[in-house]
Structure formats: C-alpha cells, structure tokens
Amino acid sequence: MATTAPTYPQTAAAEPRGLASWLTTVDHKRIGILYVATAFIFFLLGGVLALLIRLELALPGAQVVTAEQYNRIFGMHGTTMIFLFVIPVLTGLGNYLVPLQIGARDMAFPRLNALSYWLFLFGGLVLYASWLLPEGAPAIGWTGYAPLTNPQYTPYQGVDLWAISLIITGAASTMGAVNFITTILNMRTPSMDLWKMPLFTWSILVTAFMILLATPMLSGGLAMQLADRNLGTDFFVAGTGDPILWQHLFWFYSHPAVYIMILPAMGVISEVIPVFSRKPIFGYRAIVWSTVAIGVLGFSTWAHHMFTTGLPPFLEAFFILNTMIIAVPTGVKMFNWIFTMIGGSLRFDTPMLFSLGFLSMFVIGGITGVYQAILPIDRQVHDTYWVVAHLHYVLFGGSVFGIFAAFYYWLPKVTGWMLDEKLGKVSFWTLFLGFNVTFFPMHILGLLGMPRRYFDYPAERGWTGYNFASTIGAFMIAAGVLIFIINFVVSARRRTPAGDDPWEANTLEWATTSPPPSYNFPRIPNVTSDRPLWDVRQALREANQPTIETGTR
Amino acid sequence: MAESSHEHAEEIHLPPPSPAPIIVAAGMTLALTGILSPLLLMLGVVLLAVGIGIWTFS
C-alpha cells in the first residue's frame, strides 16, 4: 500500500548538514544512527578478534598469537561484543524507532540522549585505548573475575581502563534507560494507550527497566574493584574480603543483561513476523505479559552461573527452579510467533529469513540453557565449550540475527532506499550456515571436555577436527557480514526508492516519509489499535470492496 | 490511524543542536580516567565544568 503522504511544513524541512551538525545533534534519529554505526564498527573489531581466536584454535600448537595475547584477545572480544555492540546497537534501534512508533517528535530528554551516545563512544575508546598501554589490553576475560583482577595478579592499568570503560558505558545505558522510560510513558500520542503500543516499544520499555535496576550493581562492583586496585581496599580479596562477592555483583547485572540483549531482538521479531505473514500478531497481550515476566524473572536466575562455587543447596534449588520457569514465557512467545505464521500468507524476504533464523537458533540456545540449569549437567559442562556454544546460540543466533532482521527491515525507512534482496538472501544463508558450522561443533567439544578460554590443546584429545570446522565456520560468518556491507554499499549507489511503507507494515514509523523529517510527523497521529497502518489499509479495502447489501459492481 | 483534529493549532518545537552533551561526556570520561593520571583528572573536571555551563545557560 502506498500510504498517502501528508503535507510537511516547509520551514522545518531543512536538515542540518556537515560534521558539526552530527557532533551537536540532539535528534533521536541521528543519535540512533550514530549508535548503530558506532556499534557496528565495534562489531567488526570484535569480529576480527574472534577470527584471531579461531585461527589460533584451528590446530593444536601455537598458530598466530602467544598465550598472553590470546588471553587479551578473547577478553576484549567478549567485552566488545556485549558492551560495545549488542547492547548499544539495540539502544540505537530503540533511539531511532521508539519516538516514531509512539507518534512523538523526539525523546523526552534530547540532550541526555546525546550525552548517552557520547559516553558510550568514549567508554568504548577508553577500553580500546588499553591496547596502547605498554602492558596491553586486559587479560581478564569479559567477566573480570576476582582474584584475577586483584592488583597482585594483574598489576597493569589495562584492567583499570576496562573497569572505567564499563562504568562509563553503564552510565550511558542508565541515562538511556531513564530516557526511554520517560519517553514511552509520557510522550505517546494521546490515543495510544499501553495496549496499543507496538511490541518493539514494549520490549524497549521492559529492557529499560531492567537496565535501570541491574546496571548500578555492576557499576558499584566495578568501583569496588577499582578501589581494591588503587586505594588499598579489600572487597574482593580472599580472607579479609570475598572474591565470590564480585561474581554475585557481576552476574546480578550480567544475567539480566542476557535478557537486555534478547528482549529488544524479540521485539524486532514480533514486528517482522506479522508483517511478512500478512496477519496480526497472534496473542499480542500474551507476548506483552511474557516480556514483562521475563523482565521480572530475569533478576532471579543470576547464581545459576555460580553453581560450582558451592552455593547452599536451598539456593541452588531456588536458582534451578527459576531458570526453568523463565523458559515458560519464552516458550509462550515462540508459540505466538509460530501461530502468527500458521495460516498466514508468508513472504520470505530477508527480514523474515533472519527472523526465522532467530526462532530456530534461539530455541537451541534456550534448550541448552535449560540443560545447564540441571545441577549435575552444569557441573559437567561448566567452563567447557558447551557453554560457549550455548551463549553464542542465544546471543548470536538470537540477538545478532534479530539485529540483522532489524537492519534489513528498517534500513529502507532510515535511508529511503531498498537493500538488494538477492544479496540479502545470500548474506543470510552464509551467516546461517557459517554460524552453525562455527558453534554447533562446540557443543560436542564441550561434552568431550575441552575447556573454554584455553590457548591450546593436545592433538591426542581428538578435538582438532571440530576446532578446524569451527574455524572454517567463523570465516563463513565473516563472509556473510562482508556480503551485508557490500549489499549496503551497492544499494546506496543504486538507490532504489523504498517509498514510505515498502513492506505494508503495521506501525506508525511507516506512516511518515523515508527517511522521516526531523520533526517525524507534521501532525501528531491518532491510533485506534496496535497496528494503525493495517487499520488504514483494512478501511480502504472495505471502502473499495463490493458488498452483498449494495450489490455494487 | 488518522491525523489529529488539532492540526491548525499545532506548532512544532524541536530542541536546537548543542555542543554541551559531547563536552560533558568528554569531561566525564577524562575525569574518570583521572584515576590513572592527575592531569587527565584536571582536564576532565575543566571540560565537565565548561560543558555543564553551556548546558545550563544555553
């Protein structure tokens, strides 16, 4: 459907240009673009580190880096992908889309929004500045466990920069969360009550509450870690303090962070699947309540990462139970997405392919997570490659596939031109196959006992074939990402016009021009359901359709 | 979806661009890295003060 273009005020139409306009912008769309572009660059950096890891592990013996360099590389890979890619890229998507989806002109606090972005960028630069120090980047993994981070074991400033970087990016996240909550609760178009809100916006709202509650725990822990390292305190020193305390603080943030990374991706899928199934979403309210349930339960599972630290049995039982219970709302969502597709008129454009990739891969990641909730299994596979496989099926197969679905779905709105479909499909299949070739063998490696984080392994263990396959898969993933970049460049030159609503979508962002003007909408729109554009199309169809009563032909 | 009936009365107010956020962010970052060097701390505090000033009075 070609949505009727509204009349736009000419006086407000002139967009600012030049570098200074980007440095001083407070427009939520530009800030969203800055977030996504910056996070994507960090994704490429983290990807290069991943390739170095896989090159090193392809065969037994030292290949390309030393053991010490390897330790730095895998720590920086994890920190980059989680704190500098997945979380901020989803924040960027939220920044761009939430005001458009709720019919607002901008975020509630535009300057705070810009401050959040710049803090994220500078936090990332602080982390990468650690490579410039004489001792190099921190070699503490992405978890920064005590006592490894105590000054006697890592007496170099890279670890301090790691902690400072995460405090800064955490502050950025917290400010962003305040902004999202205020915007969504106060700036929706007056006719949009909470039950008419798009599911992506719902996912951002719940995620923002999670960030607001979880991030201060990590920031506090990091401040205590810095104090231990620089001021002579002993919060995490065995004996006078407790290294396990760090794990509690870290995982109280970092397990909810899994949902902080997956809920917005689920929001993306909840937008894409009904559009490409030509049906309303099945069970809108069930999806909303499942999102809220995941947000609440996400705070009651953190110690399942710590079963091997010797928790009291009643606590182990508590965390086992909650880890299994949280699979229920996730299962409800799966059910709803599948039933949205059943009976629909399915179109397999690239955003839909990535959404189906998300569904299939996240199910595997979710089920292996439930396995790990079972204590005897957890003790067997803890710190093995099984866990690496599991977390990548959740965070890559889930979050990253969701992010690519979002790129292919919303880039036409952001740019005004379509991405090439053929290259999109090639990119999807290369990523999908590469992902499985990389990470599925890691389940077997884990069951065979290969520990994670190790720089090398003996040839006689029989792990070489699986590792070699995994390395080939990693390069297939790199090829898939490269094809996406080529697609972007080729499509940018070709500039096939997207129109306002190329997918016949449901939500308000598709009611404005592509790209939207700085003020988003010439007039604040009214909505009557959670799928306002569907309603418009339906009304048009009914107006043009002959009826039995009138017999019009 | 339909456009609001208040179309004639509606004016569009958008916040102007501002250098304050990037200056405040740079100041906060440098001030925090001041744990490594007092010079960075001082530079950060100055930038932070300038940024907050611009933020407040612009």
Interface residues (C-beta under 8 A of the other chain):
Chain A: P6 P9 A12 P16 S21 L23 T24 T25 V26 D27 R105 D106 P110 R111 L112 A114 L115 Y117 W118 L119 L121 F122 G123 L125 V126 Q157 D160 L161 I164 I167 I168 A171 T189 L226 N230 L508 A511 S518 Y519 P522 R523 I524 P525 N526 V527 T528 P532 L533 D535 V536
Chain B: M1 A2 E3 S4 H6 E7 E10 I12 H13 L14 P15 P16 P17 S18 P19 A20 P21 I22 V24 A25 A26 M28 T29 L32 T33 I35 L36 W55
